[in-house]
Amino acid sequence: MTESAPILEFHAVSRHYAGTPRPAVDRVALAIEPGEVLALIGGSGSGKTTLLRLAAGLESPDGGEVRLDGVLVAGGTLRREVPPERRRLGLVFQEGALFPHLTAAANVAYGLRGRPRAAIQERTAECLRHVALEDKAGRYPHELSGGERQRLALARALAPSPRLILLDEPFSHLDPTLRRRLREEVGSILAAFGQTALLVTHDPEDVFAMAGRVAILEQGVLRQIGPVASVYRDPVSRYCAESLGAANRVVDPATGRERWTRPEDFRLPADGATPTTGEARVEAVRETGARIELRLAPADGAGDEPWHVIWPDTAGSTPLPAPGDRIAVAWRP
Amino acid sequence: MPTASTGDRPSLPLTARDGSRRFRPDRWGALVTVGGAVLSLPLVAVLLRAGGESPAWESLVGNLLGGYIATTVGLVVLVVALALPLGVLPAWLVSTCDFPGRRLLSWMLVLPLALPTYVAAFVFYRLPEAAIPALVRIRTEHGADAFLTAEFALRFGLLALMLAAVLYPYLYLAARSAFSRQCRSQIESARLLGDGIAGAFFRVALPAARPALVAGGAFVAMEVANDYGAVHFFGVTTLSAGIFRTWFGSGDLVAALRLAALMMATMLVLLALERLLRGRAQYLTGSQATPPARRRLPAGKATLAVLVCLVPLAIGFLYPVGCLAHWAWLHVSAEGGFALPAGLRPVPALGLAAATTLFATVFAALVAYAARLRQTLPRRAAGGLLALGYAIPGAVVAVGVLSVTGFIDRLHLPLLPLIGGTLPALAFAYAARYFAIPLKLAEAGLEQIGRPVEEASRVLGAPPGRTFLAISLPLLRGPLIAAAILLFVDLIKELPLTLILRPAGFETLATTAFSLASEARLQACAVPSLLVIAAGVVPLFLLEKRLSPSRRHD
């Protein structure tokens, strides 16, 4: 085991459930480096949860290899299979999967078995403190709120110092306000622990708040992987573009090539050196609190789908167009 | 067992060559396979021995078999048809309406479960005597054939009604739990879409409860097909009674075993049919759904509701228990007390039932867990095989157990005393016959706990064994207690296995009651019958306190 070995590696990993037309995971290759948070994003049925379960040892691959710290744990020529309990991973489930008959402290201590009693107590207290549940140690899961339960699940997974923590849509059952707060908290807790993590989600906000890199899965196939900002900027397809947020299809009239732009990339040709992309007709103007959104119909070959754009803050120098107006448009390069 | 003092210990074996999982002994798989093999030995023995020489078989097929089958099918269909309204209507009323006495009726409606069908038969089979004048008139006016037909129809109909009234709780329990799990919004949308309360029942609640009703109906059908005591008293020869008659009457064991094999095949078909009927019908139910708010009924309708609930309860429990209490009173006051018959020692009989219950329940939890751990074909097959005993008449299982113990005893193994006709052999027969009850409840319980909790435990470093002890078993406590209670009640009532396999002189409450009733000493049999019922009512009361869906809301 060398210091530079990736924590988790997938080599052409496949999983095909009997009776389904296509593999749930199809020859996926990726690696997670120590200390990073990698997000796996994709729609439902994209295979992202299957991939996470393959990493945890809760599923067996039909092909390919899974390695942890460079050591083969599943697949390969021997079809070797290290059971989940010997992989030293942490897993946070969608709904927490807390042990309902154990207190918060006992839940956290569950994975610490085999250590001296004092060490267990100390580590349990430390982990509960990190998730701000130190005063709820004696409560049972059903006596905690939704957010507290999810934080407890995180503390339980972190307590045994796993080499890698797997988060399976950990916020999807929470209401929007709580989600926002919790993903910030979880992000900073992971950072404080220097924790390597694999985050499965379908919500781009989770990716932006927590992940350094993102991998996009579509129908079991890995479509794109890279730093979050560059994937956001340069998606390779509509699916990859829309996985991380709203996107507009812009066709270069000269070359006919399509590219994907973000709503906030919209510019008026006047406000700088941005070249004019073309013309568009304003279909609708909508003020949504802090910002103004326009729906534009592209003209002359720049695309055949409406663009949803955010009106740039032009400090009032350009009057807001009205529906029916034709305007010249440009995009941030 | 790994131990560690720091969190940074790598717990992986670090070379790729050591212990591949494939070549490790699969202890959980072995447990299921060995357990399944041992408990299904009696059934295999039946099939093996059915191939022997049988002098009576030809004439049996030619003369009697058709009648046995027709009687069995007719009785099963009639009982299920009668039990459906008896079970489902009260279930619907107590789970969706509110009326005086609802809570009391809700649990009392379960009580017929404590009444063995043969005890009910002691009471009911005297009723046709009231019809004797009418039968005599038929005889004189229409001749002997008409008389025989009328007399048989009377017995058959009364038997069916009695069985339906004693067995409807299987449907009632299934329907009640289905209705209380249906979410409020489904029923309420039906009503908002213009259905009346009856429309909501027939168009939404009933179809949605179909899987539960099919399962409950299958239980009723199996109980009827397997019944021995009641059909014997009424002189209605079903396939199950035919097995006894062929064996003891014509002394042809092989012919009896062939009938048993035929019956096993029929049960397999029925079980497959049940699977098919339930099929894809895993309807969406709100797990956390609020059950429909109960509608308070106006006085007139409330009276009607109470009556609808009282009818099955009265026929299936209150009337027979009242009769027995009256007989017991007559008997005790005539004899100046009641002496337990020689041989009846309640403590070993109850102890045997309790020990079997304990063993079977724990083993069922292990098997259900192992089968879930990895869904391999042998494990699933073992699970199905283990549950099969319940679908087979006690008499058949008894013959199978006799074959197995006879075979082992003939081997004269050193250090092993003769096991035929001992209490352990009887306990083994109980387990082989009734293992389905704890197994199915444990499976359902695990299903309800859900996999993520177990998976979380595994990922946190607990191997399957520790996960079972620390997580699954404590969480299964409720279902397992329920399973133990149901099993215990069934074992106390058990008749055919005990009759055939008990050690000489060993009497349970059930065999005592049955032999007294067979000697037509009905008043004397009332006391042990009431004791059997009491031994069943107490656990059922405790169970109902635990399970009642109303508990959460009242």
Contacts between the chains, C-beta under 8 A, distances in Angstrom:
chain1	res1	chain2	res2	distance
A	1	B	10	7.3
A	1	B	14	7.1
A	56	B	455	7.5
A	56	B	459	5.5
A	57	B	458	7.8
A	57	B	459	7.8
A	58	B	455	5.3
A	58	B	458	7.4
A	58	B	459	7.6
A	68	B	12	6.6
A	69	B	10	7.1
A	69	B	12	7.3
A	71	B	12	5.5
A	71	B	13	7.9
A	71	B	14	6.1
A	71	B	16	7.0
A	72	B	16	5.0
A	73	B	12	7.1
A	76	B	16	7.5
A	78	B	16	7.5
A	78	B	20	5.4
A	78	B	22	7.9
A	79	B	20	7.6
A	79	B	22	6.5
A	80	B	16	6.9
A	80	B	20	4.8
A	80	B	21	6.9
A	80	B	22	7.8
A	81	B	20	7.3
A	81	B	21	4.1
A	81	B	22	7.2
A	82	B	12	6.4
A	82	B	13	7.6
A	82	B	21	7.3
A	83	B	21	6.7
A	83	B	458	7.1
A	83	B	463	7.0
A	84	B	455	7.1
A	84	B	458	4.2
A	84	B	459	4.9
A	85	B	458	5.0
A	85	B	459	7.1
A	85	B	460	7.6
A	85	B	461	4.9
A	85	B	462	5.7
A	85	B	463	4.9
A	86	B	11	5.6
A	86	B	12	6.2
A	86	B	13	7.7
A	86	B	461	7.7
A	87	B	11	7.9
A	87	B	12	7.0
A	87	B	459	7.5
A	88	B	10	6.9
A	88	B	11	4.8
A	88	B	12	6.8
A	88	B	461	7.4
A	89	B	459	5.8
A	90	B	459	7.0
A	90	B	460	7.8
A	91	B	455	7.2
A	91	B	456	6.4
A	91	B	459	4.4
A	93	B	452	4.6
A	93	B	455	7.6
A	93	B	456	6.4
A	94	B	452	7.8
A	95	B	452	6.9
A	97	B	450	7.6
A	97	B	452	3.5
A	97	B	453	4.9
A	97	B	455	7.1
A	97	B	456	4.3
A	98	B	453	7.8
A	98	B	456	7.8
A	99	B	453	6.3
A	99	B	456	7.5
A	99	B	457	7.3
A	99	B	471	5.9
A	100	B	453	7.7
A	100	B	475	6.9
A	101	B	474	4.9
A	101	B	475	6.1
A	110	B	457	7.0
A	110	B	460	5.5
A	110	B	462	7.4
A	110	B	470	7.5
A	111	B	460	3.5
A	111	B	461	5.4
A	111	B	462	8.0
A	113	B	461	7.0
A	113	B	462	7.5
A	114	B	1	7.4
A	114	B	2	6.2
A	114	B	3	4.4
A	114	B	4	5.4
A	115	B	3	7.9
A	115	B	4	6.2
A	115	B	5	5.9
A	116	B	5	6.5
A	119	B	5	6.8
A	123	B	7	7.4
A	156	B	456	7.7
A	156	B	460	7.1
A	157	B	459	7.9
A	157	B	460	7.7
A	160	B	7	6.2
A	160	B	460	6.7
A	160	B	461	6.5
A	161	B	7	3.2
A	161	B	8	6.3
A	163	B	10	7.9
